[in-house]
Amino acid sequence: MANLTITLDDEILRRARLRALEQDTSVNTILRDYLVAFAAVGSIWDQATDEILRLSSQSRSGRGERRWTRDELHER
């Protein structure tokens, strides 16, 4: 496992430690969890896009035959 060194203002670190303590965790754990989620966003986005494309290419049966016009959809 790799180590990471960051530089930040002392007051920010103090407040972060207090908040972590309130949540019964550590700043290290919060940062690690954030970076795991941050790194996964791209792959999750790609998976969601693939799933949307797969679903949109499937048969559209069950959707019904009625097609709405633009005027009908925006009628007030």
MDTraj code that builds the backbone (N, CA, C; nanometers):
import mdtraj as md
import numpy as np

residues = "MET ALA ASN LEU THR ILE THR LEU ASP ASP GLU ILE LEU ARG ARG ALA ARG LEU ARG ALA LEU GLU GLN ASP THR SER VAL ASN THR ILE LEU ARG ASP TYR LEU VAL ALA PHE ALA ALA VAL GLY SER ILE TRP ASP GLN ALA THR ASP GLU ILE LEU ARG LEU SER SER GLN SER ARG SER GLY ARG GLY GLU ARG ARG TRP THR ARG ASP GLU LEU HIS GLU ARG".split()
xyz = np.array([
    [0.0846, -0.1166, 0.0000],
    [0.0000, 0.0000, 0.0000],
    [0.0896, 0.1234, 0.0000],
    [0.0523, 0.2219, -0.0804],
    [0.1331, 0.3433, -0.0944],
    [0.0942, 0.4482, 0.0095],
    [0.1880, 0.5354, 0.0386],
    [0.1628, 0.6497, 0.1264],
    [0.1493, 0.7747, 0.0409],
    [0.0692, 0.8705, 0.0883],
    [0.0483, 0.9961, 0.0186],
    [0.0700, 1.1096, 0.1177],
    [0.1464, 1.2079, 0.0761],
    [0.1690, 1.3257, 0.1598],
    [0.1011, 1.4440, 0.0936],
    [0.0213, 1.5174, 0.1715],
    [-0.0429, 1.6375, 0.1195],
    [-0.0065, 1.7555, 0.2088],
    [-0.0181, 1.8737, 0.1538],
    [0.0093, 1.9951, 0.2291],
    [-0.1193, 2.0757, 0.2369],
    [-0.1557, 2.1142, 0.3589],
    [-0.2742, 2.1964, 0.3766],
    [-0.2593, 2.2828, 0.4991],
    [-0.3442, 2.3786, 0.5096],
    [-0.3437, 2.4737, 0.6191],
    [-0.3690, 2.4023, 0.7522],
    [-0.2995, 2.4432, 0.8566],
    [-0.3151, 2.3811, 0.9883],
    [-0.4590, 2.3867, 1.0391],
    [-0.5255, 2.4986, 1.0158],
    [-0.6634, 2.5129, 1.0629],
    [-0.7575, 2.4154, 0.9918],
    [-0.7357, 2.3938, 0.8644],
    [-0.8183, 2.2976, 0.7904],
    [-0.7986, 2.1581, 0.8473],
    [-0.6748, 2.1205, 0.8725],
    [-0.6482, 1.9883, 0.9302],
    [-0.7104, 1.9753, 1.0686],
    [-0.7030, 2.0800, 1.1485],
    [-0.7621, 2.0761, 1.2820],
    [-0.9129, 2.0524, 1.2735],
    [-0.9803, 2.1280, 1.1857],
    [-1.1253, 2.1115, 1.1711],
    [-1.1606, 1.9746, 1.1138],
    [-1.0782, 1.9260, 1.0225],
    [-1.1026, 1.7935, 0.9652],
    [-1.0889, 1.6847, 1.0725],
    [-0.9890, 1.6980, 1.1582],
    [-0.9714, 1.6007, 1.2664],
    [-1.0898, 1.6029, 1.3624],
    [-1.1402, 1.7224, 1.3939],
    [-1.2564, 1.7328, 1.4827],
    [-1.3797, 1.6677, 1.4200],
    [-1.4027, 1.6940, 1.2940],
    [-1.5172, 1.6326, 1.2263],
    [-1.5017, 1.4819, 1.2184],
    [-1.3813, 1.4346, 1.1899],
    [-1.3577, 1.2906, 1.1848],
    [-1.3832, 1.2275, 1.3209],
    [-1.3377, 1.2938, 1.4258],
    [-1.3597, 1.2451, 1.5614],
    [-1.5094, 1.2361, 1.5920],
    [-1.5860, 1.3360, 1.5497],
    [-1.7310, 1.3345, 1.5687],
    [-1.7953, 1.2154, 1.4965],
    [-1.7347, 1.1728, 1.3869],
    [-1.7879, 1.0613, 1.3089],
    [-1.7227, 0.9287, 1.3464],
    [-1.6442, 0.9309, 1.4541],
    [-1.5760, 0.8112, 1.5033],
    [-1.4884, 0.7460, 1.3961],
    [-1.4125, 0.8295, 1.3268],
    [-1.3227, 0.7808, 1.2228],
    [-1.1966, 0.8672, 1.2232],
    [-1.1163, 0.8548, 1.1200],
    [-0.9940, 0.9342, 1.1099],
    [-0.9919, 1.0099, 0.9775],
    [-0.9097, 1.1139, 0.9728],
    [-0.8931, 1.1888, 0.8488],
    [-0.8378, 1.0959, 0.7415],
    [-0.7461, 1.0086, 0.7788],
    [-0.6883, 0.9135, 0.6846],
    [-0.7968, 0.8265, 0.6208],
    [-0.8881, 0.7750, 0.7016],
    [-0.9954, 0.6897, 0.6499],
    [-1.0877, 0.7684, 0.5580],
    [-1.1206, 0.8911, 0.5970],
    [-1.2068, 0.9748, 0.5141],
    [-1.1418, 1.0017, 0.3785],
    [-1.0149, 1.0384, 0.3798],
    [-0.9443, 1.0650, 0.2541],
    [-0.9324, 0.9400, 0.1680],
    [-0.9019, 0.8264, 0.2308],
    [-0.8913, 0.7010, 0.1553],
    [-1.0243, 0.6662, 0.0900],
    [-1.1338, 0.6738, 0.1664],
    [-1.2657, 0.6429, 0.1119],
    [-1.3026, 0.7376, -0.0016],
    [-1.2698, 0.8656, 0.0158],
    [-1.2973, 0.9631, -0.0891],
    [-1.2187, 0.9300, -0.2161],
    [-1.0911, 0.8982, -0.2021],
    [-1.0090, 0.8689, -0.3193],
    [-1.0527, 0.7402, -0.3893],
    [-1.0977, 0.6422, -0.3119],
    [-1.1508, 0.5188, -0.3727],
    [-1.2737, 0.5522, -0.4577],
    [-1.3647, 0.6311, -0.4015],
    [-1.4849, 0.6701, -0.4755],
    [-1.4491, 0.7573, -0.5958],
    [-1.3566, 0.8505, -0.5771],
    [-1.3135, 0.9394, -0.6843],
    [-1.2540, 0.8597, -0.8006],
    [-1.1720, 0.7619, -0.7693],
    [-1.1075, 0.6813, -0.8727],
    [-1.2074, 0.5916, -0.9450],
    [-1.3141, 0.5528, -0.8782],
    [-1.4120, 0.4613, -0.9373],
    [-1.5134, 0.5322, -1.0256],
    [-1.5249, 0.6626, -1.0146],
    [-1.6294, 0.7346, -1.0873],
    [-1.6229, 0.7087, -1.2368],
    [-1.5070, 0.7114, -1.2946],
    [-1.4943, 0.6890, -1.4388],
    [-1.5467, 0.5542, -1.4804],
    [-1.5104, 0.4494, -1.4098],
    [-1.5550, 0.3153, -1.4476],
    [-1.7036, 0.2978, -1.4210],
    [-1.7549, 0.3574, -1.3135],
    [-1.8982, 0.3489, -1.2851],
    [-1.9756, 0.4218, -1.3945],
    [-1.9253, 0.5372, -1.4358],
    [-1.9895, 0.6139, -1.5420],
    [-1.9916, 0.5316, -1.6709],
    [-1.8796, 0.4681, -1.7040],
    [-1.8720, 0.3856, -1.8247],
    [-1.9701, 0.2689, -1.8174],
    [-1.9800, 0.2045, -1.7012],
    [-2.0740, 0.0934, -1.6855],
    [-2.2176, 0.1412, -1.7016],
    [-2.2502, 0.2549, -1.6433],
    [-2.3860, 0.3083, -1.6550],
    [-2.4181, 0.3440, -1.7997],
    [-2.3236, 0.4050, -1.8686],
    [-2.3440, 0.4399, -2.0089],
    [-2.3658, 0.3149, -2.0930],
    [-2.2839, 0.2129, -2.0714],
    [-2.3000, 0.0874, -2.1446],
    [-2.4375, 0.0266, -2.1197],
    [-2.4826, 0.0297, -1.9944],
    [-2.6138, -0.0267, -1.9606],
    [-2.7268, 0.0523, -2.0262],
    [-2.7159, 0.1840, -2.0280],
    [-2.8174, 0.2672, -2.0930],
    [-2.8225, 0.2365, -2.2423],
    [-2.7074, 0.2263, -2.3051],
    [-2.7042, 0.1950, -2.4477],
    [-2.7605, 0.0559, -2.4756],
    [-2.7295, -0.0397, -2.3891],
    [-2.7822, -0.1749, -2.4060],
    [-2.9339, -0.1750, -2.3952],
    [-2.9854, -0.1074, -2.2942],
    [-3.1303, -0.1032, -2.2748],
    [-3.2006, -0.0294, -2.3881],
    [-3.1379, 0.0760, -2.4382],
    [-3.2020, 0.1532, -2.5448],
    [-3.2037, 0.0773, -2.6765],
    [-3.1155, -0.0191, -2.6927],
    [-3.1130, -0.0954, -2.8175],
    [-3.2049, -0.2172, -2.8135],
    [-3.2590, -0.2495, -2.6972],
    [-3.3503, -0.3626, -2.6856],
    [-3.4831, -0.3293, -2.7504],
    [-3.5614, -0.4330, -2.7726],
    [-3.6943, -0.4167, -2.8294],
    [-3.7749, -0.3188, -2.7460],
    [-3.8498, -0.2380, -2.8116],
    [-3.9295, -0.1377, -2.7419],
    [-4.0740, -0.1842, -2.7237],
    [-4.0959, -0.3156, -2.7269],
    [-4.2314, -0.3654, -2.7089],
    [-4.2805, -0.3295, -2.5700],
    [-4.4104, -0.3133, -2.5563],
    [-4.4665, -0.2747, -2.4290],
    [-4.4709, -0.1246, -2.4107],
    [-4.4171, -0.0543, -2.5061],
    [-4.4138, 0.0903, -2.4976],
    [-4.5458, 0.1512, -2.5455],
    [-4.6208, 0.0737, -2.6216],
    [-4.7475, 0.1230, -2.6733],
    [-4.7306, 0.1846, -2.8100],
    [-4.8418, 0.2027, -2.8750],
    [-4.8380, 0.2556, -3.0113],
    [-4.8630, 0.4063, -3.0165],
    [-4.9121, 0.4640, -2.9099],
    [-4.9451, 0.6055, -2.9096],
    [-4.8185, 0.6894, -2.9181],
    [-4.8169, 0.7811, -3.0103],
    [-4.7061, 0.8751, -3.0243],
    [-4.7612, 1.0149, -3.0024],
    [-4.6991, 1.0905, -2.9165],
    [-4.7441, 1.2244, -2.8827],
    [-4.6790, 1.3248, -2.9763],
    [-4.7543, 1.4264, -3.0106],
    [-4.6963, 1.5356, -3.0871],
    [-4.6351, 1.6369, -2.9902],
    [-4.5514, 1.7212, -3.0417],
    [-4.4893, 1.8235, -2.9576],
    [-4.5962, 1.9135, -2.8962],
    [-4.6955, 1.9508, -2.9771],
    [-4.8028, 2.0383, -2.9274],
    [-4.8804, 1.9715, -2.8153],
    [-4.9066, 1.8422, -2.8262],
    [-4.9801, 1.7717, -2.7220],
    [-4.8988, 1.7672, -2.5923],
    [-4.7711, 1.7463, -2.6037],
    [-4.6867, 1.7392, -2.4849],
    [-4.6749, 1.8738, -2.4145],
    [-4.6825, 1.9820, -2.4895],
    [-4.6640, 2.1143, -2.4308],
    [-4.7943, 2.1908, -2.4155],
    [-4.9067, 2.1205, -2.4311],
    [-5.0381, 2.1844, -2.4171],
    [-5.0590, 2.2294, -2.2736],
    [-5.1132, 2.3470, -2.2560],
    [-5.1374, 2.3988, -2.1208],
    [-5.2829, 2.4152, -2.0960],
])
top = md.Topology()
chain = top.add_chain()
for i, resn in enumerate(residues, 1):
    res = top.add_residue(resn, chain, resSeq=i)
    for name in ("N", "CA", "C"):
        top.add_atom(name, md.element.get_by_symbol(name[0]), res)
traj = md.Trajectory(xyz[None], top)
